[in-house]
């Protein structure tokens, strides 16, 4: 294929860069919440972990559904979970449960994941318009 650009083959949702990035974010959130106070195990710790896990889970679920419109809907749900996650991380920071050096990278990863989700949604919507 000299001179031609190779297309990335997507065989499964695990091949999606946005899913991979969302998994990295979820792992980082789980690690960060280990330092939260014990009394928050059923509060912010649980909320952060659930919201973080929901992002890649919704990407995967949407990918497995029939049709582009359904996939777009699940990507939007993932965006909502991402905003929920950001809110919980900000709150944990304001309560001094997470330090700035811990929360800022999480928020940066969340922002980048959000950009990827928006880009993927726009791309899928353009394909529907054709």
KEKEKOL-416694 format. One record per atom (N, C-alpha, C): x, y, z; residue in three letters; chain; residue number from 1; atom name. Coordinates in Angstrom, 3 decimals, always signed. Layout:
BEGIN
{{X, Y, Z}, ALA, A, NUM, CA};
...
***
This chain:
BEGIN
{{+0.838, -1.196, +0.000}, UNK, A, 1, N};
{{+0.000, +0.000, +0.000}, UNK, A, 1, CA};
{{+0.874, +1.247, +0.000}, UNK, A, 1, C};
{{+1.829, +1.271, -0.860}, UNK, A, 2, N};
{{+2.747, +2.393, -0.899}, UNK, A, 2, CA};
{{+2.022, +3.655, -1.326}, UNK, A, 2, C};
{{+2.237, +4.725, -0.559}, UNK, A, 3, N};
{{+1.630, +6.005, -0.898}, UNK, A, 3, CA};
{{+0.192, +6.134, -0.427}, UNK, A, 3, C};
{{-0.442, +5.055, -0.067}, UNK, A, 4, N};
{{-1.829, +5.109, +0.402}, UNK, A, 4, CA};
{{-1.850, +5.072, +1.924}, UNK, A, 4, C};
{{-2.772, +5.786, +2.492}, UNK, A, 5, N};
{{-2.902, +5.804, +3.943}, UNK, A, 5, CA};
{{-3.686, +4.578, +4.396}, UNK, A, 5, C};
{{-3.136, +3.840, +5.359}, UNK, A, 6, N};
{{-3.833, +2.665, +5.878}, UNK, A, 6, CA};
{{-4.904, +3.101, +6.856}, UNK, A, 6, C};
{{-6.063, +2.490, +6.733}, UNK, A, 7, N};
{{-7.137, +2.769, +7.674}, UNK, A, 7, CA};
{{-7.017, +1.844, +8.864}, UNK, A, 7, C};
{{-7.297, +2.380, +10.030}, UNK, A, 8, N};
{{-7.299, +1.588, +11.250}, UNK, A, 8, CA};
{{-8.518, +0.674, +11.220}, UNK, A, 8, C};
{{-8.281, -0.590, +11.426}, UNK, A, 9, N};
{{-9.381, -1.551, +11.462}, UNK, A, 9, CA};
{{-9.950, -1.608, +12.873}, UNK, A, 9, C};
{{-11.242, -1.448, +12.981}, UNK, A, 10, N};
{{-11.927, -1.532, +14.258}, UNK, A, 10, CA};
{{-12.680, -2.856, +14.280}, UNK, A, 10, C};
{{-12.163, -3.787, +15.069}, UNK, A, 11, N};
{{-12.805, -5.092, +15.160}, UNK, A, 11, CA};
{{-13.721, -5.209, +16.355}, UNK, A, 11, C};
{{-13.434, -4.425, +17.392}, UNK, A, 12, N};
{{-14.205, -4.472, +18.625}, UNK, A, 12, CA};
{{-14.116, -3.113, +19.303}, UNK, A, 12, C};
{{-14.988, -2.884, +20.267}, UNK, A, 13, N};
{{-14.957, -1.615, +20.992}, UNK, A, 13, CA};
{{-13.607, -1.397, +21.665}, UNK, A, 13, C};
{{-12.894, -2.477, +21.985}, UNK, A, 14, N};
{{-11.586, -2.349, +22.643}, UNK, A, 14, CA};
{{-10.549, -1.708, +21.728}, UNK, A, 14, C};
{{-10.825, -1.662, +20.437}, UNK, A, 15, N};
{{-9.923, -1.013, +19.485}, UNK, A, 15, CA};
{{-10.148, +0.498, +19.412}, UNK, A, 15, C};
{{-11.234, +0.987, +19.997}, UNK, A, 16, N};
{{-11.536, +2.420, +19.958}, UNK, A, 16, CA};
{{-10.614, +3.171, +20.923}, UNK, A, 16, C};
{{-9.912, +4.156, +20.424}, UNK, A, 17, N};
{{-8.991, +4.938, +21.251}, UNK, A, 17, CA};
{{-9.744, +5.602, +22.400}, UNK, A, 17, C};
{{-10.945, +6.081, +22.147}, UNK, A, 18, N};
{{-11.714, +6.743, +23.206}, UNK, A, 18, CA};
{{-12.056, +5.763, +24.324}, UNK, A, 18, C};
{{-12.352, +4.529, +23.995}, UNK, A, 19, N};
{{-12.624, +3.514, +25.032}, UNK, A, 19, CA};
{{-11.351, +3.240, +25.829}, UNK, A, 19, C};
{{-10.229, +3.099, +25.134}, UNK, A, 20, N};
{{-8.945, +2.848, +25.803}, UNK, A, 20, CA};
{{-8.608, +3.992, +26.760}, UNK, A, 20, C};
{{-8.829, +5.208, +26.323}, UNK, A, 21, N};
{{-8.539, +6.370, +27.150}, UNK, A, 21, CA};
{{-9.475, +6.421, +28.351}, UNK, A, 21, C};
{{-10.750, +6.077, +28.129}, UNK, A, 22, N};
{{-11.724, +6.066, +29.228}, UNK, A, 22, CA};
{{-11.371, +4.995, +30.258}, UNK, A, 22, C};
{{-10.852, +3.863, +29.809}, UNK, A, 23, N};
{{-10.402, +2.822, +30.737}, UNK, A, 23, CA};
{{-9.241, +3.348, +31.586}, UNK, A, 23, C};
{{-8.287, +4.020, +30.947}, UNK, A, 24, N};
{{-7.155, +4.603, +31.685}, UNK, A, 24, CA};
{{-7.646, +5.601, +32.733}, UNK, A, 24, C};
{{-8.637, +6.400, +32.368}, UNK, A, 25, N};
{{-9.213, +7.368, +33.293}, UNK, A, 25, CA};
{{-9.861, +6.648, +34.477}, UNK, A, 25, C};
{{-10.618, +5.591, +34.208}, UNK, A, 26, N};
{{-11.279, +4.839, +35.278}, UNK, A, 26, CA};
{{-10.255, +4.216, +36.231}, UNK, A, 26, C};
{{-9.196, +3.669, +35.687}, UNK, A, 27, N};
{{-8.141, +3.079, +36.522}, UNK, A, 27, CA};
{{-7.498, +4.163, +37.394}, UNK, A, 27, C};
{{-7.222, +5.317, +36.800}, UNK, A, 28, N};
{{-6.616, +6.420, +37.549}, UNK, A, 28, CA};
{{-7.552, +6.907, +38.666}, UNK, A, 28, C};
{{-8.843, +6.935, +38.389}, UNK, A, 29, N};
{{-9.811, +7.360, +39.401}, UNK, A, 29, CA};
{{-9.883, +6.360, +40.556}, UNK, A, 29, C};
{{-9.861, +5.091, +40.229}, UNK, A, 30, N};
{{-9.875, +4.063, +41.285}, UNK, A, 30, CA};
{{-8.639, +4.186, +42.159}, UNK, A, 30, C};
{{-7.497, +4.421, +41.548}, UNK, A, 31, N};
{{-6.257, +4.586, +42.317}, UNK, A, 31, CA};
{{-6.325, +5.832, +43.191}, UNK, A, 31, C};
{{-6.837, +6.924, +42.644}, UNK, A, 32, N};
{{-6.898, +8.184, +43.388}, UNK, A, 32, CA};
{{-7.844, +8.097, +44.578}, UNK, A, 32, C};
{{-8.912, +7.339, +44.440}, UNK, A, 33, N};
{{-9.893, +7.283, +45.527}, UNK, A, 33, CA};
{{-9.444, +6.411, +46.697}, UNK, A, 33, C};
{{-8.354, +5.687, +46.530}, UNK, A, 34, N};
{{-7.825, +4.889, +47.645}, UNK, A, 34, CA};
{{-7.427, +5.778, +48.822}, UNK, A, 34, C};
{{-7.124, +7.037, +48.525}, UNK, A, 35, N};
{{-6.685, +7.953, +49.586}, UNK, A, 35, CA};
{{-7.845, +8.698, +50.245}, UNK, A, 35, C};
{{-9.075, +8.525, +49.758}, UNK, A, 36, N};
{{-10.208, +9.219, +50.362}, UNK, A, 36, CA};
{{-10.493, +8.656, +51.747}, UNK, A, 36, C};
{{-11.070, +9.468, +52.616}, UNK, A, 37, N};
{{-11.369, +8.998, +53.974}, UNK, A, 37, CA};
{{-12.262, +7.753, +53.967}, UNK, A, 37, C};
{{-12.068, +6.921, +54.950}, UNK, A, 38, N};
{{-12.825, +5.669, +55.072}, UNK, A, 38, CA};
{{-14.334, +5.919, +55.118}, UNK, A, 38, C};
{{-14.741, +7.000, +55.755}, UNK, A, 39, N};
{{-16.183, +7.291, +55.848}, UNK, A, 39, CA};
{{-16.806, +7.655, +54.500}, UNK, A, 39, C};
{{-15.977, +7.875, +53.484}, UNK, A, 40, N};
{{-16.483, +8.198, +52.142}, UNK, A, 40, CA};
{{-16.591, +6.970, +51.240}, UNK, A, 40, C};
{{-16.318, +5.787, +51.782}, UNK, A, 41, N};
{{-16.322, +4.583, +50.949}, UNK, A, 41, CA};
{{-17.672, +4.378, +50.254}, UNK, A, 41, C};
{{-18.772, +4.737, +50.914}, UNK, A, 42, N};
{{-20.092, +4.601, +50.294}, UNK, A, 42, CA};
{{-20.601, +5.926, +49.735}, UNK, A, 42, C};
{{-19.780, +6.954, +49.848}, UNK, A, 43, N};
{{-20.137, +8.275, +49.351}, UNK, A, 43, CA};
{{-19.344, +8.608, +48.095}, UNK, A, 43, C};
{{-18.456, +9.572, +48.224}, UNK, A, 44, N};
{{-17.703, +10.047, +47.057}, UNK, A, 44, CA};
{{-16.834, +8.975, +46.422}, UNK, A, 44, C};
{{-16.230, +8.114, +47.217}, UNK, A, 45, N};
{{-15.392, +7.055, +46.643}, UNK, A, 45, CA};
{{-16.206, +6.213, +45.682}, UNK, A, 45, C};
{{-17.355, +5.763, +46.140}, UNK, A, 46, N};
{{-18.235, +4.935, +45.319}, UNK, A, 46, CA};
{{-18.748, +5.700, +44.101}, UNK, A, 46, C};
{{-19.130, +6.955, +44.298}, UNK, A, 47, N};
{{-19.670, +7.767, +43.197}, UNK, A, 47, CA};
{{-18.622, +7.996, +42.110}, UNK, A, 47, C};
{{-17.402, +8.315, +42.526}, UNK, A, 48, N};
{{-16.328, +8.545, +41.553}, UNK, A, 48, CA};
{{-16.040, +7.270, +40.777}, UNK, A, 48, C};
{{-15.928, +6.173, +41.482}, UNK, A, 49, N};
{{-15.619, +4.902, +40.813}, UNK, A, 49, CA};
{{-16.728, +4.476, +39.867}, UNK, A, 49, C};
{{-17.973, +4.634, +40.294}, UNK, A, 50, N};
{{-19.093, +4.235, +39.424}, UNK, A, 50, CA};
{{-19.189, +5.113, +38.184}, UNK, A, 50, C};
{{-19.055, +6.425, +38.365}, UNK, A, 51, N};
{{-19.117, +7.333, +37.214}, UNK, A, 51, CA};
{{-17.962, +7.061, +36.252}, UNK, A, 51, C};
{{-16.769, +6.825, +36.807}, UNK, A, 52, N};
{{-15.597, +6.555, +35.967}, UNK, A, 52, CA};
{{-15.771, +5.262, +35.176}, UNK, A, 52, C};
{{-16.284, +4.222, +35.814}, UNK, A, 53, N};
{{-16.493, +2.944, +35.133}, UNK, A, 53, CA};
{{-17.612, +3.025, +34.102}, UNK, A, 53, C};
{{-18.553, +3.912, +34.331}, UNK, A, 54, N};
{{-19.691, +4.060, +33.429}, UNK, A, 54, CA};
{{-19.287, +4.607, +32.055}, UNK, A, 54, C};
{{-18.241, +5.401, +32.008}, UNK, A, 55, N};
{{-17.830, +6.009, +30.726}, UNK, A, 55, CA};
{{-17.420, +4.927, +29.717}, UNK, A, 55, C};
{{-16.408, +4.097, +29.992}, UNK, A, 56, N};
{{-16.057, +3.068, +29.009}, UNK, A, 56, CA};
{{-17.152, +2.010, +28.849}, UNK, A, 56, C};
{{-17.920, +1.760, +29.913}, UNK, A, 57, N};
{{-18.997, +0.767, +29.814}, UNK, A, 57, CA};
{{-20.062, +1.209, +28.814}, UNK, A, 57, C};
{{-20.405, +2.491, +28.822}, UNK, A, 58, N};
{{-21.411, +2.984, +27.873}, UNK, A, 58, CA};
{{-20.878, +3.040, +26.447}, UNK, A, 58, C};
{{-19.594, +3.334, +26.305}, UNK, A, 59, N};
{{-18.989, +3.291, +24.964}, UNK, A, 59, CA};
{{-19.087, +1.870, +24.425}, UNK, A, 59, C};
{{-18.724, +0.897, +25.255}, UNK, A, 60, N};
{{-18.765, -0.507, +24.842}, UNK, A, 60, CA};
{{-20.194, -0.958, +24.546}, UNK, A, 60, C};
{{-21.120, -0.588, +25.417}, UNK, A, 61, N};
{{-22.514, -1.009, +25.204}, UNK, A, 61, CA};
{{-23.079, -0.410, +23.920}, UNK, A, 61, C};
{{-22.793, +0.854, +23.696}, UNK, A, 62, N};
{{-23.279, +1.494, +22.475}, UNK, A, 62, CA};
{{-22.694, +0.869, +21.219}, UNK, A, 62, C};
{{-21.423, +0.519, +21.297}, UNK, A, 63, N};
{{-20.765, -0.124, +20.152}, UNK, A, 63, CA};
{{-21.440, -1.451, +19.824}, UNK, A, 63, C};
{{-21.894, -2.150, +20.857}, UNK, A, 64, N};
{{-22.509, -3.462, +20.672}, UNK, A, 64, CA};
{{-23.957, -3.413, +20.234}, UNK, A, 64, C};
{{-24.553, -2.237, +20.229}, UNK, A, 65, N};
{{-25.954, -2.100, +19.820}, UNK, A, 65, CA};
{{-26.059, -2.036, +18.309}, UNK, A, 65, C};
{{-27.266, -2.293, +17.828}, UNK, A, 66, N};
{{-27.525, -2.190, +16.391}, UNK, A, 66, CA};
{{-27.781, -0.736, +16.020}, UNK, A, 66, C};
{{-27.070, -0.280, +15.047}, UNK, A, 67, N};
{{-27.344, +1.030, +14.483}, UNK, A, 67, CA};
{{-26.517, +2.159, +15.052}, UNK, A, 67, C};
{{-26.232, +3.101, +14.175}, UNK, A, 68, N};
{{-25.423, +4.267, +14.511}, UNK, A, 68, CA};
{{-26.133, +5.179, +15.515}, UNK, A, 68, C};
{{-27.442, +5.352, +15.370}, UNK, A, 69, N};
{{-28.183, +6.242, +16.267}, UNK, A, 69, CA};
{{-28.100, +5.745, +17.712}, UNK, A, 69, C};
{{-28.191, +4.459, +17.898}, UNK, A, 70, N};
{{-28.094, +3.884, +19.237}, UNK, A, 70, CA};
{{-26.687, +4.091, +19.808}, UNK, A, 70, C};
{{-25.676, +3.904, +18.977}, UNK, A, 71, N};
{{-24.301, +4.114, +19.413}, UNK, A, 71, CA};
{{-24.105, +5.567, +19.844}, UNK, A, 71, C};
{{-24.604, +6.500, +19.042}, UNK, A, 72, N};
{{-24.500, +7.923, +19.387}, UNK, A, 72, CA};
{{-25.177, +8.201, +20.722}, UNK, A, 72, C};
{{-26.340, +7.608, +20.952}, UNK, A, 73, N};
{{-27.053, +7.817, +22.214}, UNK, A, 73, CA};
{{-26.218, +7.343, +23.406}, UNK, A, 73, C};
{{-25.568, +6.182, +23.278}, UNK, A, 74, N};
{{-24.739, +5.679, +24.368}, UNK, A, 74, CA};
{{-23.476, +6.524, +24.544}, UNK, A, 74, C};
{{-22.961, +7.086, +23.467}, UNK, A, 75, N};
{{-21.820, +7.998, +23.598}, UNK, A, 75, CA};
{{-22.243, +9.250, +24.361}, UNK, A, 75, C};
{{-23.464, +9.692, +24.148}, UNK, A, 76, N};
{{-23.978, +10.845, +24.900}, UNK, A, 76, CA};
{{-24.165, +10.498, +26.375}, UNK, A, 76, C};
{{-24.603, +9.289, +26.651}, UNK, A, 77, N};
{{-24.721, +8.843, +28.045}, UNK, A, 77, CA};
{{-23.333, +8.820, +28.684}, UNK, A, 77, C};
{{-22.331, +8.353, +27.931}, UNK, A, 78, N};
{{-20.949, +8.357, +28.426}, UNK, A, 78, CA};
{{-20.509, +9.786, +28.741}, UNK, A, 78, C};
{{-20.905, +10.742, +27.906}, UNK, A, 79, N};
{{-20.576, +12.149, +28.168}, UNK, A, 79, CA};
{{-21.195, +12.617, +29.482}, UNK, A, 79, C};
{{-22.428, +12.206, +29.723}, UNK, A, 80, N};
{{-23.091, +12.570, +30.975}, UNK, A, 80, CA};
{{-22.371, +11.990, +32.178}, UNK, A, 80, C};
{{-21.955, +10.732, +32.068}, UNK, A, 81, N};
{{-21.201, +10.095, +33.155}, UNK, A, 81, CA};
{{-19.876, +10.815, +33.378}, UNK, A, 81, C};
{{-19.282, +11.284, +32.308}, UNK, A, 82, N};
{{-18.019, +12.010, +32.402}, UNK, A, 82, CA};
{{-18.209, +13.328, +33.156}, UNK, A, 82, C};
{{-19.293, +14.026, +32.880}, UNK, A, 83, N};
{{-19.577, +15.288, +33.593}, UNK, A, 83, CA};
{{-19.867, +15.009, +35.060}, UNK, A, 83, C};
{{-20.561, +13.902, +35.335}, UNK, A, 84, N};
{{-20.798, +13.508, +36.720}, UNK, A, 84, CA};
{{-19.468, +13.230, +37.421}, UNK, A, 84, C};
{{-18.589, +12.502, +36.757}, UNK, A, 85, N};
{{-17.274, +12.198, +37.314}, UNK, A, 85, CA};
{{-16.504, +13.477, +37.617}, UNK, A, 85, C};
{{-16.466, +14.395, +36.664}, UNK, A, 86, N};
{{-15.752, +15.653, +36.870}, UNK, A, 86, CA};
{{-16.290, +16.385, +38.102}, UNK, A, 86, C};
{{-17.601, +16.405, +38.252}, UNK, A, 87, N};
{{-18.226, +17.088, +39.381}, UNK, A, 87, CA};
{{-17.807, +16.451, +40.701}, UNK, A, 87, C};
{{-17.804, +15.130, +40.758}, UNK, A, 88, N};
{{-17.392, +14.434, +41.984}, UNK, A, 88, CA};
{{-15.917, +14.684, +42.295}, UNK, A, 88, C};
{{-15.078, +14.704, +41.269}, UNK, A, 89, N};
{{-13.645, +14.960, +41.483}, UNK, A, 89, CA};
{{-13.438, +16.388, +41.985}, UNK, A, 89, C};
{{-14.144, +17.333, +41.399}, UNK, A, 90, N};
{{-14.051, +18.731, +41.851}, UNK, A, 90, CA};
{{-14.503, +18.845, +43.305}, UNK, A, 90, C};
{{-15.612, +18.192, +43.633}, UNK, A, 91, N};
{{-16.113, +18.223, +45.003}, UNK, A, 91, CA};
{{-15.104, +17.598, +45.971}, UNK, A, 91, C};
{{-14.538, +16.467, +45.603}, UNK, A, 92, N};
{{-13.535, +15.816, +46.458}, UNK, A, 92, CA};
{{-12.325, +16.732, +46.663}, UNK, A, 92, C};
{{-11.971, +17.468, +45.638}, UNK, A, 93, N};
{{-10.876, +18.428, +45.762}, UNK, A, 93, CA};
{{-11.234, +19.579, +46.681}, UNK, A, 93, C};
{{-12.444, +20.109, +46.535}, UNK, A, 94, N};
{{-12.881, +21.232, +47.371}, UNK, A, 94, CA};
{{-12.995, +20.834, +48.844}, UNK, A, 94, C};
{{-13.280, +19.554, +49.081}, UNK, A, 95, N};
{{-13.368, +19.054, +50.458}, UNK, A, 95, CA};
{{-11.998, +18.624, +51.001}, UNK, A, 95, C};
{{-10.972, +18.853, +50.207}, UNK, A, 96, N};
{{-9.596, +18.470, +50.555}, UNK, A, 96, CA};
{{-9.412, +16.966, +50.720}, UNK, A, 96, C};
{{-10.227, +16.183, +50.030}, UNK, A, 97, N};
{{-10.045, +14.733, +50.005}, UNK, A, 97, CA};
{{-9.032, +14.344, +48.931}, UNK, A, 97, C};
{{-9.001, +15.121, +47.848}, UNK, A, 98, N};
{{-8.031, +14.905, +46.773}, UNK, A, 98, CA};
{{-7.176, +16.160, +46.654}, UNK, A, 98, C};
{{-5.885, +15.980, +46.555}, UNK, A, 99, N};
{{-4.983, +17.122, +46.389}, UNK, A, 99, CA};
{{-5.053, +17.620, +44.946}, UNK, A, 99, C};
{{-4.590, +18.823, +44.741}, UNK, A, 100, N};
{{-4.548, +19.387, +43.386}, UNK, A, 100, CA};
{{-3.675, +18.524, +42.470}, UNK, A, 100, C};
{{-2.500, +18.065, +42.925}, UNK, A, 101, N};
{{-1.691, +17.201, +42.056}, UNK, A, 101, CA};
{{-2.377, +15.870, +41.714}, UNK, A, 101, C};
{{-3.362, +15.481, +42.487}, UNK, A, 102, N};
{{-4.116, +14.265, +42.177}, UNK, A, 102, CA};
{{-5.325, +14.580, +41.296}, UNK, A, 102, C};
{{-6.069, +15.627, +41.644}, UNK, A, 103, N};
{{-7.314, +15.919, +40.918}, UNK, A, 103, CA};
{{-7.100, +16.538, +39.537}, UNK, A, 103, C};
{{-6.090, +17.395, +39.392}, UNK, A, 104, N};
{{-5.884, +18.071, +38.107}, UNK, A, 104, CA};
{{-5.627, +17.090, +36.947}, UNK, A, 104, C};
{{-4.761, +16.091, +37.116}, UNK, A, 105, N};
{{-4.576, +15.135, +36.020}, UNK, A, 105, CA};
{{-5.859, +14.354, +35.689}, UNK, A, 105, C};
{{-6.646, +14.054, +36.705}, UNK, A, 106, N};
{{-7.914, +13.356, +36.455}, UNK, A, 106, CA};
{{-8.838, +14.233, +35.623}, UNK, A, 106, C};
{{-8.920, +15.508, +35.986}, UNK, A, 107, N};
{{-9.769, +16.435, +35.237}, UNK, A, 107, CA};
{{-9.239, +16.642, +33.823}, UNK, A, 107, C};
{{-7.925, +16.649, +33.664}, UNK, A, 108, N};
{{-7.334, +16.760, +32.327}, UNK, A, 108, CA};
{{-7.662, +15.555, +31.460}, UNK, A, 108, C};
{{-7.560, +14.365, +32.040}, UNK, A, 109, N};
{{-7.911, +13.138, +31.306}, UNK, A, 109, CA};
{{-9.399, +13.136, +30.962}, UNK, A, 109, C};
{{-10.219, +13.601, +31.895}, UNK, A, 110, N};
{{-11.663, +13.661, +31.644}, UNK, A, 110, CA};
{{-11.959, +14.634, +30.507}, UNK, A, 110, C};
{{-11.281, +15.768, +30.499}, UNK, A, 111, N};
{{-11.473, +16.759, +29.439}, UNK, A, 111, CA};
{{-11.090, +16.176, +28.075}, UNK, A, 111, C};
{{-9.962, +15.496, +28.029}, UNK, A, 112, N};
{{-9.514, +14.890, +26.768}, UNK, A, 112, CA};
{{-10.482, +13.796, +26.319}, UNK, A, 112, C};
{{-10.968, +12.999, +27.250}, UNK, A, 113, N};
{{-11.943, +11.957, +26.912}, UNK, A, 113, CA};
{{-13.208, +12.601, +26.364}, UNK, A, 113, C};
{{-13.634, +13.695, +26.963}, UNK, A, 114, N};
{{-14.815, +14.418, +26.478}, UNK, A, 114, CA};
{{-14.627, +14.940, +25.070}, UNK, A, 114, C};
{{-13.440, +15.446, +24.766}, UNK, A, 115, N};
{{-13.156, +15.928, +23.400}, UNK, A, 115, CA};
{{-13.247, +14.770, +22.403}, UNK, A, 115, C};
{{-12.703, +13.617, +22.807}, UNK, A, 116, N};
{{-12.760, +12.451, +21.921}, UNK, A, 116, CA};
{{-14.204, +11.994, +21.699}, UNK, A, 116, C};
{{-14.993, +11.996, +22.758}, UNK, A, 117, N};
{{-16.394, +11.593, +22.621}, UNK, A, 117, CA};
{{-17.143, +12.552, +21.688}, UNK, A, 117, C};
{{-16.955, +13.855, +21.888}, UNK, A, 118, N};
{{-17.624, +14.838, +21.021}, UNK, A, 118, CA};
{{-17.209, +14.659, +19.567}, UNK, A, 118, C};
{{-15.930, +14.425, +19.351}, UNK, A, 119, N};
{{-15.431, +14.226, +17.995}, UNK, A, 119, CA};
{{-16.045, +12.979, +17.361}, UNK, A, 119, C};
{{-16.132, +11.905, +18.129}, UNK, A, 120, N};
{{-16.709, +10.676, +17.603}, UNK, A, 120, CA};
{{-18.190, +10.863, +17.284}, UNK, A, 120, C};
{{-18.913, +11.554, +18.157}, UNK, A, 121, N};
{{-20.336, +11.809, +17.914}, UNK, A, 121, CA};
{{-20.513, +12.622, +16.634}, UNK, A, 121, C};
{{-19.731, +13.689, +16.492}, UNK, A, 122, N};
{{-19.827, +14.518, +15.274}, UNK, A, 122, CA};
{{-19.522, +13.708, +14.027}, UNK, A, 122, C};
{{-18.508, +12.875, +14.105}, UNK, A, 123, N};
{{-18.134, +12.044, +12.964}, UNK, A, 123, CA};
{{-19.260, +11.082, +12.589}, UNK, A, 123, C};
{{-19.858, +10.450, +13.569}, UNK, A, 124, N};
{{-20.957, +9.516, +13.306}, UNK, A, 124, CA};
{{-22.188, +10.249, +12.780}, UNK, A, 124, C};
{{-22.444, +11.448, +13.281}, UNK, A, 125, N};
{{-23.574, +12.231, +12.793}, UNK, A, 125, CA};
{{-23.373, +12.650, +11.344}, UNK, A, 125, C};
{{-22.139, +12.994, +10.970}, UNK, A, 126, N};
{{-21.854, +13.374, +9.577}, UNK, A, 126, CA};
{{-22.108, +12.198, +8.648}, UNK, A, 126, C};
{{-21.772, +10.995, +9.099}, UNK, A, 127, N};
{{-22.010, +9.804, +8.284}, UNK, A, 127, CA};
{{-23.499, +9.591, +8.067}, UNK, A, 127, C};
{{-24.318, +9.945, +9.049}, UNK, A, 128, N};
{{-25.777, +9.832, +8.915}, UNK, A, 128, CA};
{{-26.320, +10.823, +7.894}, UNK, A, 128, C};
{{-25.644, +11.974, +7.759}, UNK, A, 129, N};
{{-26.105, +13.020, +6.854}, UNK, A, 129, CA};
{{-25.800, +12.703, +5.388}, UNK, A, 129, C};
{{-24.894, +11.787, +5.161}, UNK, A, 130, N};
{{-24.505, +11.468, +3.784}, UNK, A, 130, CA};
{{-25.522, +10.624, +3.086}, UNK, A, 130, C};
***
